[in-house]
Amino acid sequence: MVLGIAGFVLIILTGLTVVNLNFSRQNPGGNDFMVHWVGTRALLLDGISPYSDETALQIQEMAYGRPARPGEHELRVAYPVYSVAVFFPFALVNDFNLARALWMTLLEAALLLLTYFSIRLVNWKPSLLSLAAFFVFGVLWYHSVRPLINGNAVILVALGLVGGLVALRARMDELAGILFALTTIKPQVVVLVVAWVLVWGITQRRWRLVSWLVGTEVILIAVGFLLLPNWLLENLREVLRYPGYNPPGTLTAALASWFPSVGRRIGMVVSGVLALVLLVEWNYGRSKPYHAFLWVFFLTLTVSQWIGIQTDPGNFIVLLPALALVYATWEARWRNTGKTLTGVNLLILLVGIWWLFISTVSYGDQPQQSALLFLPLPAYLLVTLYWIRWWAVSPPATLYEPIAADEDIF
């Protein structure tokens, strides 16, 4: 039986890889993956720093057929050097199109697992129709398809976050700490939620969680120094220069591009208010049990997109589990009405965000999304998370109690 299932899965993955290979050959791109594929090969096969101008030139030649021109994306490595562990198996594949196809297969599998664990995490028991709708949504909505085509590792980061939350819920604190530490391959996406995990873990005296998270991160940083002794300074230099060659990467920058006279001030006020809200919720939630921690976790993840940390709508896939929390709460509270509300909202988000992208996209070397895509999903989640706050956070809530130690989390 096990061999049969394994064989079936292998056939499916092989078929997906063949489809992805044909797609890769016919549709050049995958620049997010390309940057790190070339950077990893430069470091591990040629001994060249992935942050060097030489490596950046290799990437640009591969993407553009020439060095990047002023105003073009410079396609430079900006991840911590220990992220090469993720890309190393694919960097051993000499054919970029094949490596990209294999990477896309991994991301597709990760999307399915992310959707499954998002449902499992919040004890959502949807009907068969709702289950199918959420899986279709999880794979096909804009914030899944964009990082998949670009080859963005944020899908793996999202899966790591959900895996950490599921492990934490099952009191597998060592595994949770490891998974949360591994998500720091994209530190700007997770810095606030990892900080929240540490705050809550310390307050709750979950010392295994705290020690394994911090210990794993220290090991990752140390391994980075073994690979490239000066990596921290080189990486910091790339992080600081990153906003200079990218489209607006914060709400403030986006608003400033639309409203030059007042946009920056509006963005700063919004970010400041959200920072204060977050401090209040952290102070309230740090002494509360897991179900309250989970709500604050997703609020923190949502606020992270607007608080002034450099990001991109391509990273919003990390917010998929927050949607599951909202819809699970609706259906638990209002049954059939909640199911209808969930279905309508899934359709609106699926069609609406794709419509916004298609109606505002600009074309250059690759299709460029509008900064307008910064707005819909975080705004939607801020409203709906506060809509369900009483049921998700207050003591009568029972949807999110810890799984029993002997219960299978899978």
Phi, psi and chi 1 to 4 in degrees:
 res  aa     phi    psi   chi1   chi2   chi3   chi4
   1 MET       -  -49.1 -179.8   66.2  175.1      -
   2 VAL   -62.6  -43.0  174.4      -      -      -
   3 LEU   -63.8  -36.8  -71.7  177.4      -      -
   4 GLY   -64.9  -44.3      -      -      -      -
   5 ILE   -64.0  -43.6  -66.3  174.1      -      -
   6 ALA   -61.8  -41.0      -      -      -      -
   7 GLY   -64.2  -40.6      -      -      -      -
   8 PHE   -63.8  -45.0  176.4   74.6      -      -
   9 VAL   -61.5  -41.9  170.6      -      -      -
  10 LEU   -62.1  -40.5 -177.8   60.6      -      -
  11 ILE   -63.9  -43.5  -69.6  171.3      -      -
  12 ILE   -61.5  -46.7  -65.9  -64.0      -      -
  13 LEU   -65.1  -37.3  -66.9  177.3      -      -
  14 THR   -64.5  -44.2  -58.2      -      -      -
  15 GLY   -61.6  -42.3      -      -      -      -
  16 LEU   -60.5  -41.8  -89.3  176.6      -      -
  17 THR   -64.6  -39.0  -57.1      -      -      -
  18 VAL   -63.5  -44.7  170.9      -      -      -
  19 VAL   -61.7  -43.8  171.5      -      -      -
  20 ASN   -65.0  -35.9  -68.1  -26.1      -      -
  21 LEU   -65.4  -43.2 -179.0   57.8      -      -
  22 ASN   -62.9  -41.2  -71.0  -29.7      -      -
  23 PHE   -61.7  -45.3  176.0   85.9      -      -
  24 SER   -63.0  -39.8 -179.3      -      -      -
  25 ARG   -68.9  -32.7  -73.5  171.4  173.6  166.2
  26 GLN   -91.3  -15.3  -63.7  171.0   17.0      -
  27 ASN  -133.1   86.1  -61.5  -86.8      -      -
  28 PRO   -56.5  147.1  -22.9   34.0      -      -
  29 GLY   151.6 -138.5      -      -      -      -
  30 GLY    63.8   37.4      -      -      -      -
  31 ASN   -64.3  -32.5  -72.5   -6.9      -      -
  32 ASP   -60.4  -43.4  -75.5  -14.9      -      -
  33 PHE   -71.4  -40.5  172.9   65.3      -      -
  34 MET   -56.2  -43.6 -178.8 -169.7  -63.1      -
  35 VAL   -55.0  -45.5  166.5      -      -      -
  36 HIS   -85.5  -25.6  -59.6  -73.7      -      -
  37 TRP   -64.3  -48.3 -178.5   77.3      -      -
  38 VAL   -67.4  -43.6  174.2      -      -      -
  39 GLY   -61.7  -39.9      -      -      -      -
  40 THR   -68.3  -42.0  -59.6      -      -      -
  41 ARG   -63.7  -38.9  -72.5  172.8   64.0   85.4
  42 ALA   -61.9  -43.0      -      -      -      -
  43 LEU   -72.9  -51.3  176.6   63.8      -      -
  44 LEU   -85.5  -27.7  -60.3 -177.8      -      -
  45 LEU  -100.1  -30.8  -57.8 -176.3      -      -
  46 ASP  -115.0   -8.1  -57.5  -37.4      -      -
  47 GLY    70.8   24.8      -      -      -      -
  48 ILE  -104.8  138.4  -58.3  171.1      -      -
  49 SER   -60.9  132.3  169.5      -      -      -
  50 PRO   -66.6  -15.8   23.4  -32.7      -      -
  51 TYR   -92.7    0.8  -52.4  114.8      -      -
  52 SER   -77.1  159.0   66.8      -      -      -
  53 ASP   -63.4  -32.8  -68.2  -22.9      -      -
  54 GLU   -62.4  -43.9 -178.2  178.6   -7.2      -
  55 THR   -67.3  -41.8  -60.7      -      -      -
  56 ALA   -59.2  -39.7      -      -      -      -
  57 LEU   -65.3  -39.2 -176.4   58.6      -      -
  58 GLN   -59.7  -44.1  -71.3 -177.6   35.8      -
  59 ILE   -64.7  -44.9  -60.7  166.6      -      -
  60 GLN   -63.9  -40.7  -67.0  163.4   13.2      -
  61 GLU   -61.9  -37.7  -69.7  -79.1   -0.1      -
  62 MET   -71.4  -38.9 -172.3  170.4  179.5      -
  63 ALA   -80.3  -44.6      -      -      -      -
  64 TYR  -105.6  -16.8  -57.8  129.9      -      -
  65 GLY    78.8   13.6      -      -      -      -
  66 ARG  -171.8  168.9   50.7  171.9  172.3   73.5
  67 PRO   -63.8  151.1  -21.9   33.0      -      -
  68 ALA   -63.7  139.0      -      -      -      -
  69 ARG   -87.2  160.8  -66.1  168.7  179.7  156.9
  70 PRO   -54.7  131.8  -26.8   35.3      -      -
  71 GLY    93.8  -15.4      -      -      -      -
  72 GLU   -87.1  157.7  -72.8 -175.9  -37.1      -
  73 HIS   -63.8  130.1 -161.1  -63.1      -      -
  74 GLU   -83.9   -9.8  -65.6 -176.8   18.5      -
  75 LEU    51.6   55.6  -58.7  172.7      -      -
  76 ARG  -105.5  148.9  -58.6 -177.5   69.6   97.4
  77 VAL   -70.0  129.0  174.2      -      -      -
  78 ALA  -131.2    5.5      -      -      -      -
  79 TYR   -80.8  156.8  -75.2   12.4      -      -
  80 PRO   -57.6  147.7  -22.9   33.0      -      -
  81 VAL   -63.8  -26.4   73.4      -      -      -
  82 TYR   -69.6   -7.9   53.1   77.8      -      -
  83 SER   -66.1  -14.1   65.9      -      -      -
  84 VAL   -60.9  -23.4  -60.8      -      -      -
  85 ALA   -60.5  -32.5      -      -      -      -
  86 VAL   -73.3  -39.8  176.1      -      -      -
  87 PHE   -91.2  -12.8  -61.7   99.2      -      -
  88 PHE   -54.9  -47.9  173.1   66.1      -      -
  89 PRO   -58.8  -34.7  -21.5   33.7      -      -
  90 PHE   -79.6  -28.4  -56.2   91.0      -      -
  91 ALA   -68.3  -19.3      -      -      -      -
  92 LEU   -75.0  -14.3  -63.9  177.5      -      -
  93 VAL   -86.1  117.8  179.4      -      -      -
  94 ASN   -71.5  -31.7  -67.0  -35.4      -      -
  95 ASP   -83.6  114.9 -178.1  -13.1      -      -
  96 PHE   -60.9  -42.5  171.4   72.2      -      -
  97 ASN   -60.9  -40.7  -74.7  -37.4      -      -
  98 LEU   -67.6  -42.8  177.7   56.9      -      -
  99 ALA   -61.2  -42.6      -      -      -      -
 100 ARG   -64.0  -39.7 -178.3 -173.0  174.6 -164.9
 101 ALA   -63.2  -43.9      -      -      -      -
 102 LEU   -64.2  -40.5  -68.6  167.3      -      -
 103 TRP   -63.1  -43.3  178.5 -106.8      -      -
 104 MET   -62.8  -37.8  -72.0  179.9   68.0      -
 105 THR   -62.0  -42.9  -60.6      -      -      -
 106 LEU   -60.1  -44.4  174.0   64.7      -      -
 107 LEU   -67.1  -36.4  -63.7 -172.5      -      -
 108 GLU   -64.2  -43.5  -72.7  157.6  -10.3      -
 109 ALA   -62.8  -38.9      -      -      -      -
 110 ALA   -65.1  -36.6      -      -      -      -
 111 LEU   -62.4  -42.7  -80.5  173.8      -      -
 112 LEU   -64.3  -44.0  -68.9  173.6      -      -
 113 LEU   -65.7  -39.0  -69.9  172.3      -      -
 114 LEU   -60.2  -44.9  171.4   63.5      -      -
 115 THR   -64.1  -43.6  -54.0      -      -      -
 116 TYR   -62.5  -50.0  168.3   76.4      -      -
 117 PHE   -70.5  -25.3  -79.3  115.7      -      -
 118 SER   -63.5  -40.7  -64.1      -      -      -
 119 ILE   -68.4  -45.5  -65.9  169.6      -      -
 120 ARG   -64.4  -36.5 -173.4   74.1  177.8   91.6
 121 LEU   -59.1  -40.5  172.8   66.8      -      -
 122 VAL  -103.4   15.5  -63.5      -      -      -
 123 ASN    56.9   31.7  -90.1   -3.6      -      -
 124 TRP   -73.3  130.6 -171.9    9.3      -      -
 125 LYS  -120.2   71.8  -63.2  176.2  175.9   62.1
 126 PRO   -72.6  157.9   28.6  -34.4      -      -
 127 SER   -65.3  167.0   65.7      -      -      -
 128 LEU   -58.6  -39.2 -173.3   59.8      -      -
 129 LEU   -66.4  -45.1 -178.0   60.4      -      -
 130 SER   -64.1  -38.7  -66.0      -      -      -
 131 LEU   -61.5  -47.9 -179.8   66.8      -      -
 132 ALA   -62.7  -41.6      -      -      -      -
 133 ALA   -62.6  -41.5      -      -      -      -
 134 PHE   -69.9  -36.3 -167.6   70.7      -      -
 135 PHE   -66.4  -43.7  -95.7   94.5      -      -
 136 VAL   -60.9  -44.7  169.7      -      -      -
 137 PHE   -60.7  -46.7  176.2   83.3      -      -
 138 GLY   -60.6  -27.7      -      -      -      -
 139 VAL   -94.0  -31.5  172.7      -      -      -
 140 LEU  -108.1   -8.9  -64.3 -178.0      -      -
 141 TRP   -71.7  162.9   72.7  -41.7      -      -
 142 TYR   -54.9  -42.1  173.5   77.1      -      -
 143 HIS   -76.4   -3.5  -66.1  -60.1      -      -
 144 SER   -97.1  -44.6  -70.4      -      -      -
 145 VAL   -67.2  -40.8  174.0      -      -      -
 146 ARG   -60.4  -53.3 -179.2  175.8  179.7   82.3
 147 PRO   -66.0  -27.7   20.6  -31.3      -      -
 148 LEU   -65.5  -48.5  173.6   62.8      -      -
 149 ILE   -68.0  -38.1  -68.0  176.7      -      -
 150 ASN   -76.6  -14.5  -72.6  -16.3      -      -
 151 GLY    76.3   33.2      -      -      -      -
 152 ASN   -79.8  127.3 -165.6  -30.2      -      -
 153 ALA   -68.3   -3.6      -      -      -      -
 154 VAL   -60.3  -25.7   72.3      -      -      -
 155 ILE   -63.7  -41.3  -65.3  174.8      -      -
 156 LEU   -67.8  -35.9  -60.4 -179.5      -      -
 157 VAL   -62.6  -44.1  169.9      -      -      -
 158 ALA   -60.6  -42.7      -      -      -      -
 159 LEU   -64.1  -38.9 -179.8   59.4      -      -
 160 GLY   -62.8  -40.7      -      -      -      -
 161 LEU   -63.2  -46.2  -70.9  174.9      -      -
 162 VAL   -67.0  -40.3  171.6      -      -      -
 163 GLY   -60.2  -40.6      -      -      -      -
 164 GLY   -63.2  -40.5      -      -      -      -
 165 LEU   -67.1  -40.9  -69.8  170.2      -      -
 166 VAL   -64.3  -43.7  171.1      -      -      -
 167 ALA   -63.8  -40.1      -      -      -      -
 168 LEU   -64.5  -40.4 -166.8   59.8      -      -
 169 ARG   -63.4  -33.9 -177.6  171.3 -179.9 -123.3
 170 ALA   -88.1    7.8      -      -      -      -
 171 ARG    60.6   31.3  -68.1 -166.9  171.4  -86.8
 172 MET   -94.3   69.2  -59.6  168.7   63.1      -
 173 ASP   -66.4  -32.6  -73.1    7.5      -      -
 174 GLU   -63.2  -47.9  -61.5   90.8  -18.3      -
 175 LEU   -62.8  -42.1  176.5   59.5      -      -
 176 ALA   -58.9  -45.6      -      -      -      -
 177 GLY   -60.5  -42.4      -      -      -      -
 178 ILE   -62.9  -46.7  -68.2  170.6      -      -
 179 LEU   -65.2  -42.2  -70.1  173.4      -      -
 180 PHE   -63.5  -38.2  -75.1  131.0      -      -
 181 ALA   -65.2  -39.4      -      -      -      -
 182 LEU   -66.1  -26.4  -68.3  176.4      -      -
 183 THR   -67.7  -11.3   64.3      -      -      -
 184 THR   -75.9    7.9   62.0      -      -      -
 185 ILE   -62.9  -22.4   62.0  169.5      -      -
 186 LYS  -121.6   77.4  -78.0 -176.6   74.5   81.8
 187 PRO   -62.4  -33.1   19.8  -31.1      -      -
 188 GLN   -66.1  -25.0   80.3  -80.9   16.3      -
 189 VAL   -77.0  -32.8  175.3      -      -      -
 190 VAL  -115.5   -1.8  -57.8      -      -      -
 191 VAL   -57.3  -42.2   59.4      -      -      -
 192 LEU   -73.7  -40.8  -75.3 -176.8      -      -
 193 VAL   -71.3  -34.2  -72.0      -      -      -
 194 VAL   -65.7  -39.4  169.4      -      -      -
 195 ALA   -61.3  -41.0      -      -      -      -
 196 TRP   -64.2  -41.3  165.6 -121.8      -      -
 197 VAL   -57.9  -43.0  169.1      -      -      -
 198 LEU   -66.7  -42.6  -71.8  171.7      -      -
 199 VAL   -59.9  -48.7  167.5      -      -      -
 200 TRP   -66.3  -41.9 -174.5   78.7      -      -
 201 GLY   -62.7  -40.8      -      -      -      -
 202 ILE   -67.0  -45.3  -68.7  169.3      -      -
 203 THR   -63.2  -38.5  -55.4      -      -      -
 204 GLN   -83.8   -1.5  -62.3  -73.0  -37.3      -
 205 ARG    58.3   38.1  -60.7 -177.5 -177.7  -84.4
 206 ARG   -88.9   73.1  -58.2  -81.2  -73.9  -95.3
 207 TRP   -67.7  -29.7  -59.3  120.2      -      -
 208 ARG   -65.6  -40.3  -72.7 -179.0  -59.9  162.0
 209 LEU   -59.7  -51.1  166.9   66.7      -      -
 210 VAL   -63.2  -47.0  173.9      -      -      -
 211 SER   -68.1  -38.5   59.4      -      -      -
 212 TRP   -72.8  -34.5  -80.9   81.4      -      -
 213 LEU   -66.2  -52.5 -162.5  166.3      -      -
 214 VAL   -65.3  -42.6  173.9      -      -      -
 215 GLY   -63.1  -43.0      -      -      -      -
 216 THR   -63.6  -40.8  -57.3      -      -      -
 217 GLU   -64.8  -40.7 -171.9   63.3   30.4      -
 218 VAL   -61.8  -41.4  168.7      -      -      -
 219 ILE   -63.3  -43.4  -69.3  171.3      -      -
 220 LEU   -60.7  -44.8  -68.9  173.8      -      -
 221 ILE   -63.9  -41.6  -68.0  171.1      -      -
 222 ALA   -65.2  -41.9      -      -      -      -
 223 VAL   -61.5  -37.2  169.5      -      -      -
 224 GLY   -59.7  -40.6      -      -      -      -
 225 PHE   -66.8  -32.3  -76.9  122.4      -      -
 226 LEU   -68.1  -37.2  -68.5  175.9      -      -
 227 LEU   -73.8  -40.2  -69.3  171.5      -      -
 228 LEU  -150.8   97.6 -170.0   65.9      -      -
 229 PRO   -53.9  -30.3  -27.1   35.7      -      -
 230 ASN  -103.9   20.7 -158.9   35.3      -      -
 231 TRP   -63.6  -35.4   80.5  -94.0      -      -
 232 LEU   -63.5  -44.8 -157.6   54.3      -      -
 233 LEU   -68.8  -41.1  -70.8  176.2      -      -
 234 GLU   -64.5  -41.1  -67.9 -171.4   39.2      -
 235 ASN   -65.4  -41.4 -177.6 -135.7      -      -
 236 LEU   -60.5  -41.2  179.5   59.8      -      -
 237 ARG   -59.5  -42.2 -179.3 -164.7   65.6 -165.2
 238 GLU   -69.4  -37.9  -67.0  -57.4  -35.1      -
 239 VAL   -62.3  -40.9  169.3      -      -      -
 240 LEU   -70.0  -32.7  -67.8  175.4      -      -
 241 ARG   -86.3  -13.0   71.6 -173.9  -65.7  173.6
 242 TYR   -56.4  -46.5 -174.4   83.4      -      -
 243 PRO   -62.5  -22.9  -22.2   34.0      -      -
 244 GLY   -69.6  -23.1      -      -      -      -
 245 TYR  -120.4   14.1   57.6   82.0      -      -
 246 ASN  -113.8  158.6  -89.6  -87.7      -      -
 247 PRO   -61.1  169.9  -18.7   30.1      -      -
 248 PRO   -49.3  127.2  -28.0   35.1      -      -
 249 GLY  -114.6    8.6      -      -      -      -
 250 THR  -138.0  161.2   64.7      -      -      -
 251 LEU   -60.9  -39.8  178.2   64.9      -      -
 252 THR   -61.0  -45.7  -62.3      -      -      -
 253 ALA   -65.0  -38.5      -      -      -      -
 254 ALA   -65.1  -46.4      -      -      -      -
 255 LEU   -64.1  -35.8  -70.0  172.3      -      -
 256 ALA   -65.1  -32.5      -      -      -      -
 257 SER   -73.2  -27.2   68.6      -      -      -
 258 TRP   -87.9  -39.1  -56.6  -31.4      -      -
 259 PHE  -128.9   80.9  -48.7  106.5      -      -
 260 PRO   -55.8  -30.7  -25.2   34.7      -      -
 261 SER   -79.7  -36.6   59.8      -      -      -
 262 VAL  -126.7   -8.6  -62.8      -      -      -
 263 GLY   -58.9  -43.6      -      -      -      -
 264 ARG   -63.8  -40.6 -176.9  166.8  -61.5  -81.8
 265 ARG   -66.9  -40.6  -71.1 -166.5  -67.9  -85.4
 266 ILE   -61.5  -45.7  -66.4  173.5      -      -
 267 GLY   -60.7  -41.2      -      -      -      -
 268 MET   -66.9  -37.8  -68.0  176.9   66.5      -
 269 VAL   -65.3  -45.8  168.8      -      -      -
 270 VAL   -60.1  -46.1  171.1      -      -      -
 271 SER   -62.2  -41.8  -63.3      -      -      -
 272 GLY   -63.6  -43.3      -      -      -      -
 273 VAL   -63.5  -44.0  168.9      -      -      -
 274 LEU   -64.0  -36.2  -70.2  176.0      -      -
 275 ALA   -62.9  -41.7      -      -      -      -
 276 LEU   -66.1  -42.3  -70.2  174.7      -      -
 277 VAL   -58.6  -43.0  168.2      -      -      -
 278 LEU   -64.4  -41.7 -149.7   53.9      -      -
 279 LEU   -60.9  -41.6  -72.9  174.6      -      -
 280 VAL   -63.0  -45.9  171.0      -      -      -
 281 GLU   -68.7  -36.4  -62.8  -67.9    1.6      -
 282 TRP   -62.6  -44.4  -80.7   23.4      -      -
 283 ASN   -62.6  -38.6 -175.6   59.6      -      -
 284 TYR   -72.0  -45.1  173.7   80.9      -      -
 285 GLY   -81.0  -17.2      -      -      -      -
 286 ARG   -66.3  -24.7   62.8 -169.4  175.5   89.1
 287 SER  -100.9    5.6   59.6      -      -      -
 288 LYS   -96.9  163.4  -59.7  -62.1  179.5 -178.7
 289 PRO   -72.8 -175.9   23.2  -31.8      -      -
 290 TYR   -57.8  -42.0  179.7   82.9      -      -
 291 HIS   -63.6  -34.0   54.4  -93.9      -      -
 292 ALA   -73.0  -40.4      -      -      -      -
 293 PHE   -54.7  -42.4  158.0   83.4      -      -
 294 LEU   -64.8  -43.0 -171.8   63.6      -      -
 295 TRP   -61.9  -45.0 -177.7   88.7      -      -
 296 VAL   -64.8  -35.8  177.2      -      -      -
 297 PHE   -57.1  -48.0 -176.4   97.9      -      -
 298 PHE   -73.3  -31.7  -71.8  132.2      -      -
 299 LEU   -63.4  -43.1  177.2   69.0      -      -
 300 THR   -61.7  -43.0  -57.7      -      -      -
 301 LEU   -63.8  -38.2 -158.2   54.5      -      -
 302 THR   -69.0  -47.9  -58.2      -      -      -
 303 VAL   -61.9  -31.3  167.6      -      -      -
 304 SER   -55.2  -28.4  -65.3      -      -      -
 305 GLN   -75.5  -17.8  -44.5  -50.5  -41.1      -
 306 TRP  -121.9    1.7  -83.7    8.3      -      -
 307 ILE   -90.0   -2.4 -154.3  168.8      -      -
 308 GLY   113.5    0.3      -      -      -      -
 309 ILE   -82.7  134.0  -60.4  170.7      -      -
 310 GLN   -59.3  125.0 -177.0   78.3   18.7      -
 311 THR  -151.1 -161.1 -172.3      -      -      -
 312 ASP  -163.1  144.6  178.0  -88.5      -      -
 313 PRO   -56.8  -21.2  -28.9   37.4      -      -
 314 GLY   -63.2  -16.5      -      -      -      -
 315 ASN   -90.0   -3.2  -67.2  -31.2      -      -
 316 PHE   -72.1   -4.4  -71.5    0.8      -      -
 317 ILE   -58.3  -26.0 -178.1   60.8      -      -
 318 VAL   -63.6  -14.5  -62.9      -      -      -
 319 LEU   -89.8   -3.3  -61.3  175.4      -      -
 320 LEU   -56.1  -45.2  179.3   66.6      -      -
 321 PRO   -62.4  -28.4  -20.0   32.1      -      -
 322 ALA   -64.1  -36.8      -      -      -      -
 323 LEU   -63.0  -40.6  -66.2  174.0      -      -
 324 ALA   -60.7  -39.5      -      -      -      -
 325 LEU   -61.5  -44.7  175.7   64.8      -      -
 326 VAL   -62.1  -48.9  170.4      -      -      -
 327 TYR   -71.6  -34.5  -58.8  149.1      -      -
 328 ALA   -62.3  -40.1      -      -      -      -
 329 THR   -67.7  -43.9  -54.3      -      -      -
 330 TRP   -57.1  -48.0  -75.6   -6.7      -      -
 331 GLU   -70.5  -32.8  -66.9 -164.5    8.1      -
 332 ALA   -69.6  -33.2      -      -      -      -
 333 ARG   -84.8  -38.3  -64.5  -60.9  -57.3  173.7
 334 TRP  -123.4   10.3  -63.0  -55.9      -      -
 335 ARG    49.3 -114.7  -54.5  -62.5  178.9 -175.3
 336 ASN   -64.0  -38.8  -70.0  -25.6      -      -
 337 THR   -62.6  -40.8  -59.1      -      -      -
 338 GLY   -63.3  -38.3      -      -      -      -
 339 LYS   -64.9  -42.6  -68.0  176.8 -177.3  178.1
 340 THR   -63.6  -43.9  -58.8      -      -      -
 341 LEU   -61.3  -41.4 -165.1   58.5      -      -
 342 THR   -62.2  -47.6  -65.8      -      -      -
 343 GLY   -61.4  -42.9      -      -      -      -
 344 VAL   -64.0  -43.0  169.9      -      -      -
 345 ASN   -68.2  -38.6  -84.5  -99.7      -      -
 346 LEU   -60.5  -43.5  -75.5  174.0      -      -
 347 LEU   -65.0  -42.6 -176.3   61.4      -      -
 348 ILE   -62.2  -45.5  -69.7  172.0      -      -
 349 LEU   -66.6  -42.3  -73.7  177.2      -      -
 350 LEU   -61.4  -53.0  178.1   64.9      -      -
 351 VAL   -75.7  -42.8  175.1      -      -      -
 352 GLY   -63.9  -45.3      -      -      -      -
 353 ILE   -71.2  -37.4  -63.9  177.2      -      -
 354 TRP   -63.2  -41.6  -90.1  114.6      -      -
 355 TRP   -61.3  -42.7  172.1   83.4      -      -
 356 LEU   -63.2  -41.5 -178.9   60.9      -      -
 357 PHE   -63.0  -49.7  167.3   72.9      -      -
 358 ILE   -64.5  -37.2  -68.3  169.7      -      -
 359 SER   -79.3  -13.0   62.2      -      -      -
 360 THR  -122.1   -0.5   59.0      -      -      -
 361 VAL   -65.8  145.2   66.1      -      -      -
 362 SER  -118.3  152.4   58.8      -      -      -
 363 TYR  -115.6  131.1  -68.5   93.3      -      -
 364 GLY  -136.9 -129.9      -      -      -      -
 365 ASP   -62.0  -36.3 -179.4   69.1      -      -
 366 GLN  -136.0  156.2  -63.3  -72.3  -35.4      -
 367 PRO   -59.1  133.0  -23.0   33.1      -      -
 368 GLN  -110.6  122.0  -61.3  -65.6  -40.7      -
 369 GLN   -72.5  153.4   66.2 -175.6   -7.9      -
 370 SER   -81.0  149.9  167.6      -      -      -
 371 ALA   -65.2  -12.4      -      -      -      -
 372 LEU   -58.8  -25.1  -76.7  170.2      -      -
 373 LEU   -70.6   -7.6  -74.2  155.5      -      -
 374 PHE   -65.1  -24.2  -99.0  103.5      -      -
 375 LEU   -88.0  -49.7  -59.6  178.8      -      -
 376 PRO   -62.5  -53.4  -19.3   30.4      -      -
 377 LEU   -68.2  -48.7 -172.3   60.9      -      -
 378 PRO   -59.6  -40.2  -26.4   36.6      -      -
 379 ALA   -63.1  -44.3      -      -      -      -
 380 TYR   -59.0  -45.1  173.5   88.3      -      -
 381 LEU   -72.2  -35.2  -84.1  171.1      -      -
 382 LEU   -59.4  -41.4  -74.3  173.1      -      -
 383 VAL   -69.1  -50.4  171.5      -      -      -
 384 THR   -73.3  -33.3   53.3      -      -      -
 385 LEU   -64.3  -39.7  -77.9  172.4      -      -
 386 TYR   -74.3  -25.8  -90.4   97.8      -      -
 387 TRP   -60.6  -42.3 -178.1   -5.5      -      -
 388 ILE   -95.1    4.0   67.5  164.5      -      -
 389 ARG   -55.9  -44.4 -175.6 -176.4 -174.1  -79.8
 390 TRP   -59.2  -46.0 -170.9   88.8      -      -
 391 TRP   -72.7  -33.0  -63.0  -65.9      -      -
 392 ALA   -80.6  -28.7      -      -      -      -
 393 VAL  -107.3  -35.7  172.1      -      -      -
 394 SER   -71.4  155.0   59.3      -      -      -
 395 PRO   -53.5  -34.8  -27.5   34.4      -      -
 396 PRO   -63.5  -17.5  -24.1   35.2      -      -
 397 ALA   -62.6  134.7      -      -      -      -
 398 THR  -127.4    3.5   57.0      -      -      -
 399 LEU   -67.2  -29.3  -69.2  173.7      -      -
 400 TYR  -120.2   25.8  -40.2  113.7      -      -
 401 GLU   -66.7  152.9  -67.2  -60.6  -34.2      -
 402 PRO   -57.9  141.5  -24.3   33.7      -      -
 403 ILE   -66.4  142.7  -62.0  173.5      -      -
 404 ALA   -61.5  151.5      -      -      -      -
 405 ALA   -59.8  -29.9      -      -      -      -
 406 ASP   -96.9    7.9   58.9  -11.3      -      -
 407 GLU   -88.0  135.9 -175.3  177.0  -12.1      -
 408 ASP   -74.8  116.1 -178.4    5.4      -      -
 409 ILE   -76.7   -8.8   65.0  172.2      -      -
 410 PHE   -97.0      -  -59.6  100.6      -      -
